[in-house]
């Protein structure tokens, strides 16, 4: 019985060693020329995908929040819930953070908020299903208000 257990552990060790020997420790190779499509076939992005990108306000003042909405459809119907939409901006902050973020759709719509702390034009692009759209939002300086002229009576001499 003891020799059977010892043989069993040696066999298990040999199987594990053979398994590791069969794995290559090389880095992944580049895809074959032609994008890795099967011979004679091609994969093209869906042609009936549409993406609409809108901003709640395209001319806000500095430090305002602007909601950017991306509405995605495929074959005339909204994309499935959870479809990834990548938002990228050339300035400002998306959702209070950086300049790029990935959001998911709910009923075909993904939203993000944009703000900027200086007067500038920010271009936001959204990409889903290989379709991209952009919208420009121009933040302007906050208007300065001069104090009203005092109407309090005063004695001048």
Residue pairs with C-beta under 8 A, 6 or more apart in sequence:
35 43
37 43
45 129
45 130
45 131
46 74
46 75
46 129
46 130
48 74
48 75
48 76
49 72
49 73
49 74
49 128
49 129
49 130
49 131
50 72
50 73
50 74
50 131
51 70
51 71
51 72
51 73
51 126
51 127
51 128
51 129
51 131
51 132
51 133
52 70
52 71
52 72
52 133
53 68
53 69
53 70
53 71
53 124
53 125
53 126
53 133
53 134
53 135
54 68
54 69
54 71
54 135
55 66
55 67
55 68
55 69
55 114
55 124
55 135
55 137
56 66
56 67
56 68
56 69
57 64
57 66
57 137
58 66
58 135
58 136
58 137
58 138
59 137
59 138
59 140
60 66
60 137
60 139
60 140
61 139
61 140
61 141
61 142
61 143
62 116
62 117
62 118
62 119
62 139
62 140
62 141
62 142
63 115
63 116
63 117
63 142
64 115
64 139
65 113
65 114
65 115
66 113
66 114
66 115
66 137
67 111
67 112
67 113
67 114
68 87
68 111
68 112
68 113
68 114
68 124
68 126
68 135
68 137
69 109
69 110
69 111
70 85
70 87
70 105
70 109
70 110
70 111
70 126
70 128
70 133
71 78
71 108
71 109
72 78
72 79
72 83
72 85
72 105
72 108
72 109
72 110
72 128
72 129
72 131
73 79
73 108
74 129
78 105
78 107
78 108
78 109
79 105
79 108
79 128
79 129
80 105
81 104
81 105
81 106
81 107
82 104
82 105
83 104
83 105
83 108
83 110
83 128
83 129
84 102
84 103
84 104
84 128
85 102
85 103
85 104
85 105
85 110
85 126
85 127
85 128
86 100
86 101
86 102
86 126
86 127
86 128
87 94
87 100
87 101
87 102
87 103
87 110
87 112
87 124
87 125
87 126
88 99
88 100
88 124
88 125
88 127
89 99
89 100
89 114
89 122
89 123
89 124
89 125
90 99
90 122
90 123
91 99
91 116
91 120
91 122
92 99
92 114
92 115
92 116
92 120
92 122
92 137
92 139
93 99
93 114
93 115
93 116
94 100
94 101
94 112
94 113
94 114
94 124
95 101
95 112
95 113
96 113
96 115
101 112
103 110
103 111
103 112
104 110
105 128
110 126
110 128
112 124
114 122
114 124
114 137
116 122
116 137
116 139
118 139
119 139
119 140
119 141
120 138
120 139
121 136
121 137
121 138
121 139
122 136
122 137
122 138
122 139
123 134
123 135
123 136
123 137
124 134
124 135
124 136
124 137
125 132
125 133
125 134
126 132
126 133
126 134
